[in-house]
Amino acid sequence: MTLDAPVPKQPCGLAALQVSPERCVHSLFEQASCRACVDACPTSAWSIDDEGLNLDATLCDDCGLCTAACPQEALSVRLDVLSAEIEGDRVVLAACDHAGVSRGDGVIPCVHSLSVRALARLAAEGIEAIATVTGDCANCDRGTGERLERRLPELNRLLQSRGHVQLVHHPYPPAAWQALLTRTGRTPAHSLERRRFLRGGLRQLTRLAQGFGVAEPQTGPRPASTLLGGGGNGVAEWRPLLDEKACDGCSACIRLCPTHALEFDDTNDRYQVFPDLCTGCRVCGDVCEANAITPVPLANATPYAVRLEQRRCRACGVEFRLPVAREDTESLCPICRKTNHYRHLFQVLGQ
């Protein structure tokens, strides 16, 4: 991976975007199909080409919408929302910086940059409601991407399935939100930092990593499922579905899964699938030539296993594994299947 020398970037918004190359799926697998940040960016600051993922820092306004979209939390922006006690309930106050309220407590770049995981962190801390104020979202220059109003039902489905109280949303007009802020008994702000990001083709991204505060510990992304606990009960943020009859036993998805949602249990000869650990990054589906696996959102969180059986390749003699459920007579290992089992091929060119 080639890194440019870090250069400072002056933040355009309230908080500066940060990136972590090691988390991005494009660092892990060059053919990764993820375009989450590109599709979410309202200013076209993100782009992707044959050399990788790129950021034009001059176009970035630090709105944070890309951070909410990134499955691997490879991007982060500091969001200081405000916690308050209102009639006995713990409430978070968050205002968009386009809302026309006074800058200060609770004002963040965009309320729609609050991801399902950020909301899950609040719910896990006992927050019961979120009071927001926005500008004219329908005509906002930050686009019409996924809204907070769509993420809340997803979160509440996760909460309900795991026995938690659902998070209530209270949208306010600017004057009412400002009045609410002035009369509440406030507690220190919650800092919701989402990770940073990139890879060898992420040309300008590494320039954002300097001078923007203390980085979080180098831990992996935590799906909302794990933040809420439950040990595999209820609904998961994502569930990898593995088609046992289509799987060719190559184990590519196992080797590349960045969160260990997919594991190989060599003691019991089986693949293990842990939905609570899946971030929906889709690397497993990108690398699977058999099209045997895909992540499905908001599905059963119960772990499951795919039993394997050993076979011996009739062409090269190597032992390989296939799911028991295939029930076929395949006798070639994955490599010989790709090469039509010819170990030596000589071509003679006549003159």
N, C-alpha and C positions, 0 to 999 in steps of 0.2 A: 504494500500500500504506500503510495506516494503522498506525502503531506506537504502542503504549502506552508511557508512560515506564517505563524499567527499574526494577524493584524487586528487592531481594535475596531469595533463597529459601534457607532453611536446609535443607541436605541431610539426608534421613532415613536414607540408607544410608551406604556407605563412600565413594561418589563421586557428584558432582552431575551430573544430566542437563543437557546443553547442546543448543541448537538453532540451526540456520542456515536462515533463511527462504529464502535464494536457492537452496538445493538442493532443496527440497521440490517434488515434481511439481505440487502444488496451487498453487504460486506460478507455475508455468509454464503450466498449463492448468487452468482452473477446473472443467472437467468430468472431471478425472482420476478414475479409479475406485479408485485405491490406498487401501486401508484397513489397510495392514500394521501401523502402530503401534496403531491402534484394536483390531484383532483380537488383537494380541500382549499388550496391557496387562492384567495380572491384577487391577488395582485399578480399572479403568474410568476412569482419569485422562484418557485420550484420548477425544474424541468428535468427530463430524463432522456438520454440518448444512448448511443452505442458504447460510450465511454463510462456511463454510469449516471448517478443522480447529482444534480447541480443546484446551487442556490445563488441567485443574484441578490446580494445583500442590499443593493441600492433600492430594490423594489419591495423588500420585506418591511412591513410596518409593525411586526411583533404582535399581531392580533391573537396568536395562539391557536388558531383553528386547525393548523396542521398537527399540533401536539395532541389535540383531542382525537384526530383521525389515525394517528400512528399506532399500529397494533403492538409494536415492540417498545413503546415509550422511549424511542430513541431521540425524541425531541422534548424539550421542556421550556416552559416559561413560568416565571413566578407569578402566582395568583394569590394575592392577599385578600381573602374574603373575611368578613367580620362575623364573629359569633356573638349572639346576644340572647338574653332571657326575655321572652315575651309571654306574659300570662302563664308562666310555669313551663313553657315549652322552650327547648333549645332550638334557636333559629339562626341560619346563616343569611347574612345580607350581602348581596352582590349587585353592583351597578356597572353597566357598560360605560366606557369612557365617551361614547357617543350619545349618552342619555341626557346630557345637559345638567347634571347635578354637579355639586362642588367636588373637585378632586380631593381625595383623602381616603378616609376609612372605607373599605369595601369596594372601592372603584377598581375594576380590572379592565384589560383591553376589550374583551368581548365576553358576554355571559355564555355565548354558544361555544366557547372554548372549554367549558366545563364538561369533561368526558364522563362516561358511565363510571369509569374507575375513580375519577376525582369525587364524584357524587357518592360512590360506594365507601370511599374513605371517610367522608363526612358522616354517612349513616352508621358506619362501624364505630364512630366516636360518640354516637348518641344524638346526632343532629336529627330533628324530626321534621323540619320544614326549611324551605329556602325562599327568601323574599328577594325578588329581582326588579330591576328597572332597566329598560332598554331604550334605544332610540327608535327610529323608523326602520325596522328590520327589512320590511318589504322593499324599501328603496335605498338600503344601505350599500355603500360602495364595497363592502366586504362580502357581498354576494348573498346567495340564497342556498347555502349548503345545509348540512344537517343541523337541526335546531335543538335547543335544550328541551323543548316540548316533546320531541320525539324520543330523546334519550331517557327521560324520566319514566315513561311506561316500561321501558326495558329494565331499568333499574328496579322498579317496583315489582316487576315479575320475579326478579332474582330475590329481592327482599322477602316477598310473600312466600316463595317456595322454601325459604330457609327459616321461616318463623320470625322474621324481623318486622318491625313497624314500617309501613310505607312512608316514603318521603313526600311531603305535600309541597306543592309549588304555589306561591302567592305572587303574581305579577302586579306591580304597582305603577301608577303614573309618577313622574319625577317629583312633584311636590309632596305627594303622600309618602313616597319612599324617604325623601329627605326629612320629613316630619317624624317618620318612624325611627330614623337613625338618631335624631336629636333627643328622643324621649326614652330610648332603651338603656337598660343597664348593660353596658358593653363589657365584654371580656376580650383578652388579647386576640389579635387576628390569627386565623388559620392560614398557614402557608401551604398551598397546594403546588408543589413543584413536580412537573413531569419531566422525564429524562431528556437527555441531549442526544447527539447523533452523527454517523456516516460511513464512507468507504473509499476505496482507491479511485473511483470515478466521481466522487463527491467533491468536485474541484474546489469550490469556494467555501464549503461548509465548515471546514476546520478553522477558518478565520473567525468564526463566531465563538470559539471556545475560550477566548482570552478576556479577562477583565470583567466578568459578569457574576461575581459572587462565588460562594463556596459550592462545589459540586456535591451531589448526593453520593453516598457510598456506592461502590460498584456492585450493586445487586441486580438481579434479573427483574424483568417486568412482572408485575403481580396483577393477574386478571381480577376482575371484580369478584369472581367466585371465591378466590382464596382470601380476599380482603374481608369477605363476609363470613368466612368459616362454614362449617357444616359438614366437612369431611366427606365430600362426594354425594351429599344428599341434595334433593331439590333440583334446580335448574342451573346449568353452567352457562357462563358467558359464551363459550364455544364448546362444541363437541366434535372431535375428529371421528368421522364415520369411515371405517375401513371395510371394504367389500372383500370378504374372505375368499370368495370364489374367483375374483379377478386378480387378487394380489399374487405376484410372482416370486415373493420371498426375497427380493433383492436387498431389503433393509435400508435403502437409501433414505427413506423418510425417518427412520430411527436414528441414523447417523447425523442427519442435519437438523432435527427438531431442536430449536434453541432453548426451549423451556423444559425439556424432558417430559412433555406430555405423552410422548411415545417412547417406550423403552423395550429392550430385548432382555428377557429373563432366560439366560442360558441354562440355569439350573433345571427349569421346568419346560424348556423348549417352547417358548410362547412369546408373542408380542403383548405388551401391556399398554393400555390406553387410559390416561388420566385426564378426563375433560376439564377438571378444575384448573389445570395448569396450562390449558391451551389459550393462546392469545388471538387466534384467528389470523396468523401471519401468512398462511397458505403456502409456506415453503414445502410442506409435505406433498401437497397437490402439484406444485410446480415441478418437483423432482420425480414424481411417480410416472414412469412411462406407461404403466398399465392402467392409468386413470382409476386407481383402486381406492383412493382416499380423498376426502374433502372435509373441511371444517363446516359445521352447521351451527348457526347462532341460536342461542337460547334454547338449548335442548337438554336432555337428561344428563345429570352430572355424575351418574354412577359409573365408576371405572369398570372396564371389561377387558377380557383377554382373548387373543386369537391363538389357538393351539397350532403348533407346527409339527411336521414329521420330517425326518431325515431321509434323503434319497442320495443315490450315487449316480453321477453323470456317466452315461454310457460312452461319451466321446472322450472326456479327459480324465475320468476317474475321480474327480473331486466330489466331496460330499456337499450337498446343499439342502436347503429347507424350503418347504412349501406349506401353506395352510392345509390342515387336515380337511377342511370343508371343500377344497377343490375337487376331491374325489376323481381325479383324472389320472392318466398314465404318463404324464410328462416325465421324461427321463434325461433331459438336458439341463445343465446348470444355466443360470442367467447369462453368463459370458458366452457359452457355446450357442445358446439360442440366438444371441445377437450376431454371432459370426457364422451362423449356419453350420456350426461344429467342425469347420475346416481349420485344423491347427496349423497346417502349412500350405501356403498357396504360392505356386511358382508360375510366373508368366513368361513365356518365351516369345520374343519378338523376332520374326524373320525379316530378312532384308529383301 
